[in-house]
Amino acid sequence: MTTLQSVPALGTHPAAGPLPGRAETREQLAQATYDLLVVGGGILGISTAWHAAQAGLRVALVDAGDFAGATSSASSKLLHGGLRYLQTGAVKLVAENHFERRAVSREVAPHLSNPLTFYLPVYKGGPHGAAKLGAGVFAYSALSAFGDGVGHVISPAKARRDVPELRTEDLKAVAVYGDDQMNDARMALMTVRAAVAAGATVLNHAEVTGLRFTKGRVTGAELKDRLDGAEFGVSARLVLNATGPWVDHLRRMEDPQAAPSIRLSKGAHLVLKRTSPWRAALATPIDKYRITFALPWEDMLLLGTTDEEYEGDPGEVAVNDADVTQILDEAAYSIRDQQLSRDLITYSFAGLRVLPGGPGDTSKAKRETVVSEGRGGMLSVAGGKWTTFRHIGRTVMNKLAALPGGPLGEDMEPISTLPKKLPLPGIANPRAVEHRLLVDGPAPGPRMAADTARHLATHYGSLAFDIARLANDDPALAERVHPDAPEIWAQVVYARDHEWAETADDVLRRRTTLTIRGLATDEVRGKVADLLKNRAKRP
């Protein structure tokens, strides 16, 4: 058997067609003039780049960190219609969210998302009664055309069978509804792949250090490669600022006098080991507006989230002890104490919601997308939510088409003519992929483990077969990265050569689940870093 210590020597025979090296990509970016330069590789920028490339524009996308390296990989991992929006009478918004949710989970990326049943417990003295919540989940499911079943109310005893850790003291009833779940980092990465397949040029770990101007108009950006310090520039007819929490920072590069346009809300989450099986998620009302989630996710339990105004450096947002206490205390409304021990926490993370500027409680603020044009012609876009990432991309494209003077309108296909539900790479039935992985292993040697096959099928779809081929060609790559996780070393090689992974965190936090499982040990991190350095056939 190959040991962990032998892994650094692996990966000398990557799968066919590895990505171009960074030097080659920088040269390509520097020599061309792009129609659109998207600054910001969160899901909002990625979706826009994807749609712009589909529309025939020459598109470049850069990010100072990794793709989905900030808030886009720090969400609650949900594709949802927004049950709480019904309280404000936003019926049309919920229906639109449901449409997007079902399009993504059923047609665009069924290999990357899965349906999830939610239990909404009704406790004595709680903010909502059983009749109100029962009517609410029925209306919610109706707005989804009952595609996830009919929202209804069940007894505490039945709910306890599916969620053994559910606290039943003073529990009157449980409302039931359906939404969907995903791994946000993997979904974002597959959207990057879709953008590149449509013709976009992308580079992560490339920081904008200044903007280019021609006669007062923004016509590109100066950049610095954070990995080797190389400096280069990109010229573009239009620059889109999609930097999320940093949107005003880039706006001030365009106009030092630009007034603040957004405010930030911090959302913290905890990941815990599970003490029993969870066959449903919990959505527990904390007050009239807020819900705390307990979500079975990646064989773990995800708890959250907080919602408080944040005024610090976006790059320094982190979970603190007060966040941990709040999340555990709020989870205790509906979860038994044994599941909420701090000793079970494997990981914590925090992201920043970008909200329109203005007063008021952040928990009541609308999660809407704001698009604005600066004095130098740079477009800035911020806000929105994961569920509607495709809709946001289309919204920005419509804005581009309608710009005064039509700088891009004549060169792009109308957004209305693009495929309505173009699937992401790897689309396949994950159960069929899992079955194939289990039965089509190498003739000599062991079959793939069931948990590894399931993990590959639900994180890569049909692209899992590329990883399986790597493992078949080099048995050492079929070994687990850590004994307690389903990931294998072939995924690290694949992330390096086909998914823009440049650092150990890129692999362990966003290409795989090792960090969130608490398994990114110093030994594992060192071996991954060594393997990333071995860039066979790359400049």
Secondary structure, 3 states (H helix, E strand, C coil): CCCHHHHHHCCCCCCCCCCCCHHHHHHHHHHCEEEEEEECCCHHHHHHHHHHHHCCCCEEEECCCCCCCCHHHCCCCEECCCHHHHHHCCHHHHHHHHHHHHHHHHHHCCCCEEEEEEEEEEECCCCCCHHHHHHHHHHHHHHCCCCCCCCEEECHHHHHHHCCCECCCCEEEEEEEEEEEECHHHHHHHHHHHHHHCCCEEECCEEEEEEEEECCEEEEEEEEECCCCCEEEEEEEEEEECCHHHHHHHHHHHCCCCCCCEEEEEEEEEEECCCCCCCCEEEEECCCCCEEEEEEECCEEEEECCCEEECCCHHHCCCCHHHHHHHHHHHCCCECHHHHCHHHEEEEEEEEEEEECCCCCHHHCCCCEEEEECCCCCEEEEECCHHHHHHHHHHHHHHHHCCCCCCCHHHCCCHHHCCCCCCCCCCCCHHHHHHHHHHCCCCCCCCCCHHHHHHHHHHHHHHHHHHHHHHHHCHHHHCECCCCCCCEHHHHHHHHHHCCCCCHHHHHHHHCCCCCCCCCCHHHHHHHHHHHHCCCCCC
